[in-house]
Amino acid sequence: MPRGWTLLIPLLGAFLLGGCAERVERGAERAAERALEEAETREEREQAERDLERARDEHRDRMQQQ
């Protein structure tokens, strides 16, 4: 296999995995937003707020690493 292909395959894999991670992070953020909207008790609302903040922090950290 030519050298170009051996370098391309890991780069392509990293790109695809990076895209998957971003979708997972965005999905977690959307799920936390929905939980916040659907919270009925104060405890549920506080937990949903913490989850949303954590999801946003993780996404922001990942974007800064790139």
C-alpha positions in Angstrom: 0.0 0.0 0.0 1.4 3.4 -0.9 2.6 5.6 2.0 -0.1 8.2 1.3 -2.8 5.6 2.0 -1.3 4.5 5.3 -1.4 8.1 6.5 -4.9 8.8 5.1 -6.6 5.9 6.9 -5.8 7.0 10.5 -6.6 10.6 9.6 -10.0 9.7 8.2 -10.7 7.5 11.2 -9.9 10.4 13.6 -12.1 12.8 11.5 -15.0 10.4 11.6 -14.6 9.7 15.4 -14.3 13.4 16.1 -17.6 14.0 14.2 -19.3 11.3 16.2 -18.1 12.7 19.5 -19.4 16.1 18.6 -22.8 14.7 17.7 -22.9 12.8 21.0 -22.0 16.0 22.9 -24.7 17.9 21.1 -27.2 15.1 21.7 -26.4 15.2 25.4 -26.9 18.9 25.5 -30.3 18.7 23.7 -31.4 15.9 26.1 -30.4 18.0 29.1 -32.4 21.0 27.7 -35.5 18.7 27.2 -35.1 17.4 30.8 -34.9 21.0 32.0 -38.1 21.9 30.1 -39.9 18.8 31.4 -38.8 19.0 35.1 -41.7 19.0 37.5 -40.0 19.3 40.9 -37.3 21.7 42.1 -34.9 18.7 42.5 -35.4 17.6 38.9 -34.9 21.1 37.7 -31.7 21.6 39.7 -30.4 18.2 38.4 -31.3 19.1 34.8 -29.5 22.5 35.1 -26.4 20.8 36.4 -26.5 18.2 33.5 -27.0 21.0 31.0 -24.1 23.0 32.3 -21.9 19.9 32.3 -22.8 19.1 28.7 -22.1 22.6 27.6 -18.8 22.6 29.5 -17.7 19.3 27.9 -18.6 20.6 24.4 -16.8 23.9 25.0 -13.7 22.1 26.2 -13.7 19.8 23.2 -14.0 22.7 20.8 -11.1 24.5 22.5 -8.9 21.4 22.2 -9.4 21.2 18.4 
